[in-house]
Structure formats: structure tokens, C-alpha cells
Amino acid sequence: MSEKYVVHGAKLKCNQGSACVLLSVKDDRRIKIDGKYIANKSDVFKENIPAFGNCQALGGLVDPPGGPDWSPNHMTLISGGMDRNLVRENIPCEIMGSRPDDDGLGGDPNISLTPWLDCKEDVLIGGHPAVVESSYIMCTVGGGTIEIIESGQSE
């Protein structure tokens, strides 16, 4: 069975994030599947991929702040042993980098994601290899691996 191409609305998951997100593909492509644009290797900007909730890799263990302002919604209690409880700070994931304008200017070059890896190199979409179900991205900030949970295509 051949792999499915990944399209606008595909479900993504980072192994360091707390939430799944949906991929957004620009409407500058000519090829669609089920009326949805196909993703390519360069779809790795914050316009394409929203933040994955809180990043486990960035949140360190700290002593609980205590007091009336402490909220379990912002920290997770972890047993630290030796009668000491620690909490993990919930640090929000932040996808950095924005796509350059059509003239190649503008955009934010400080991107936090690698290009899509393991793409279908012999099929070009908008001049870049097509993303397929086994493709993935690495986060250069938290070290997470972003994988495709659902291709976005109708079954």
C-alpha cells in the first residue's frame, strides 16, 4: 500500500508537546486532494504549524512556589523523593519563524523547525518535495519530533 500525501488539516503531534495541532497549507498550490492543498517540505513556519501547547522539554523541575497564588493549572506536581515534592513548570511551546513574502523579503529567519524530513523527493509540490505520512520534523528548541497522526485526507 502506498503512503498518503499530507494535506491541509492534517493532524500533527510533537512528542514533547501537550496538544495535537492541525497543519495549515497555503492556498498557493495548484494540486489538491479531496479539495485540500498538499503540503511540501517547506511548510514549517508558524503560519503552517501552531504551537503544541506546553513543551515538556523546556519545563524544568522546581520547588513548589506555595502560597495562595500557586495553581496546579500552571505546574504539575511530581514526587521528588526524600520527602520533597517538586513541580514541573509548564513552558508554552513557541513555533518561531515566518515565511518570506512572495518577493523573498521579510519573514523571520529564526525558525525553530527543520524542513520536513523523509519527503517524497520525486514529487514536487510548489517546487518542493511532497510531505507523506512517514515524514517528520525536528524541533531545534525543545528537541521534539513532530509526526503526522492523520494525513488530512478522507478515508
C-alpha positions as CSV (number, residue, x, y, z in Angstrom):
1,M,0.0,0.0,0.0
2,S,1.4,3.4,-0.9
3,E,1.6,6.2,1.6
4,K,-0.9,9.0,1.6
5,Y,0.1,12.6,0.8
6,V,-0.3,15.0,3.7
7,V,-2.8,17.8,3.1
8,H,-4.2,20.9,4.7
9,G,-5.9,20.0,8.0
10,A,-3.5,17.0,8.8
11,K,-3.2,16.2,12.5
12,L,0.3,16.6,14.0
13,K,1.8,15.7,17.3
14,C,5.1,16.6,18.9
15,N,6.5,14.1,21.4
16,Q,7.4,17.0,23.8
17,G,4.1,18.9,23.4
18,S,0.9,18.6,25.3
19,A,-1.5,19.0,22.4
20,C,-2.1,17.9,18.8
21,V,-2.4,20.6,16.1
22,L,-3.7,20.9,12.6
23,L,-1.4,21.7,9.7
24,S,-2.2,24.7,7.6
25,V,-1.1,24.7,3.9
26,K,-1.1,27.9,1.9
27,D,-3.5,28.1,-1.0
28,D,-0.7,29.0,-3.4
29,R,-0.6,25.3,-4.6
30,R,-2.1,24.0,-7.8
31,I,-2.6,20.4,-6.8
32,K,-5.3,19.3,-4.3
33,I,-6.6,16.0,-2.9
34,D,-10.2,16.0,-1.8
35,G,-10.2,19.8,-2.3
36,K,-7.3,20.3,0.1
37,Y,-3.8,21.6,-0.8
38,I,-0.9,19.2,-0.5
39,A,1.9,20.0,2.0
40,N,5.5,20.3,0.9
41,K,8.9,20.2,2.6
42,S,8.9,24.0,3.3
43,D,5.6,24.1,5.3
44,V,7.3,24.5,8.7
45,F,6.6,28.1,9.6
46,K,4.3,29.4,12.4
47,E,1.8,30.1,9.7
48,N,1.7,26.4,8.9
49,I,2.1,24.8,12.4
50,P,0.6,26.3,15.6
51,A,2.2,25.7,19.0
52,F,1.8,22.3,20.6
53,G,0.6,23.5,24.0
54,N,3.2,23.2,26.7
55,C,6.7,21.9,26.0
56,Q,7.9,19.1,28.4
57,A,11.5,19.6,27.3
58,L,11.6,23.2,28.2
59,G,9.9,22.9,31.6
60,G,12.3,22.2,34.4
61,L,11.7,20.8,37.9
62,V,11.5,23.5,40.6
63,D,10.4,23.7,44.2
64,P,6.6,24.4,44.5
65,P,6.0,28.1,44.9
66,G,3.4,27.6,47.7
67,G,1.2,30.3,48.9
68,P,-2.3,31.2,47.7
69,D,-1.0,32.0,44.1
70,W,0.1,28.5,43.3
71,S,-2.0,27.0,40.7
72,P,-1.9,23.4,39.5
73,N,-3.0,24.6,36.1
74,H,0.4,26.1,35.6
75,M,2.5,23.4,37.2
76,T,2.4,19.6,37.6
77,L,3.2,18.1,41.0
78,I,6.0,15.4,40.8
79,S,7.3,13.4,43.7
80,G,10.9,14.3,44.2
81,G,11.7,11.6,46.8
82,M,13.2,12.2,50.3
83,D,10.0,13.9,51.5
84,R,10.4,16.6,48.8
85,N,7.8,17.4,46.2
86,L,8.9,19.2,43.0
87,V,6.8,20.7,40.3
88,R,7.4,20.8,36.6
89,E,7.0,24.3,35.1
90,N,4.7,24.3,32.1
91,I,6.5,26.3,29.5
92,P,4.5,27.1,26.3
93,C,5.7,25.7,23.0
94,E,6.5,28.5,20.6
95,I,6.9,27.9,16.9
96,M,9.3,30.6,15.6
97,G,9.9,31.7,12.0
98,S,7.6,33.1,9.4
99,R,7.5,32.6,5.6
100,P,9.2,35.2,3.5
101,D,7.0,37.3,1.3
102,D,6.4,36.4,-2.3
103,D,9.3,38.6,-3.3
104,G,11.6,36.7,-1.0
105,L,11.9,39.6,1.5
106,G,10.5,39.8,5.0
107,G,9.8,36.8,7.1
108,D,11.6,35.7,10.3
109,P,14.7,33.7,9.6
110,N,14.9,32.4,13.2
111,I,13.0,29.2,12.5
112,S,12.6,26.6,15.2
113,L,11.8,23.6,13.0
114,T,13.8,21.7,10.4
115,P,12.3,21.2,7.0
116,W,10.1,18.1,6.7
117,L,12.3,15.0,6.5
118,D,11.6,11.8,4.6
119,C,9.5,13.5,2.0
120,K,8.6,12.1,-1.5
121,E,11.6,13.6,-3.3
122,D,10.4,12.7,-6.8
123,V,7.0,14.5,-6.4
124,L,7.3,18.3,-6.3
125,I,4.5,20.5,-4.9
126,G,5.2,24.2,-5.4
127,G,8.8,23.4,-6.3
128,H,9.5,21.3,-3.1
129,P,9.2,17.6,-2.3
130,A,5.7,16.5,-1.1
131,V,5.1,15.5,2.5
132,V,3.8,12.0,3.1
133,E,2.6,10.1,6.2
134,S,6.0,9.0,7.3
135,S,7.6,12.5,7.0
136,Y,8.6,14.2,10.2
137,I,10.1,17.4,11.6
138,M,12.6,18.0,14.4
139,C,12.2,21.0,16.8
140,T,15.5,22.8,17.3
141,V,14.3,24.5,20.5
142,G,12.9,21.6,22.7
143,G,14.3,18.7,20.7
144,G,10.9,17.2,19.9
145,T,10.0,15.1,17.0
146,I,6.8,16.1,15.2
147,E,5.0,13.3,13.4
148,I,1.8,13.0,11.4
149,I,-1.1,11.4,13.2
150,E,-3.6,11.8,10.4
151,S,-2.9,12.8,6.8
152,G,-5.9,15.1,6.5
153,Q,-7.3,13.0,3.6
154,S,-10.7,11.5,3.7
155,E,-10.7,7.8,4.3
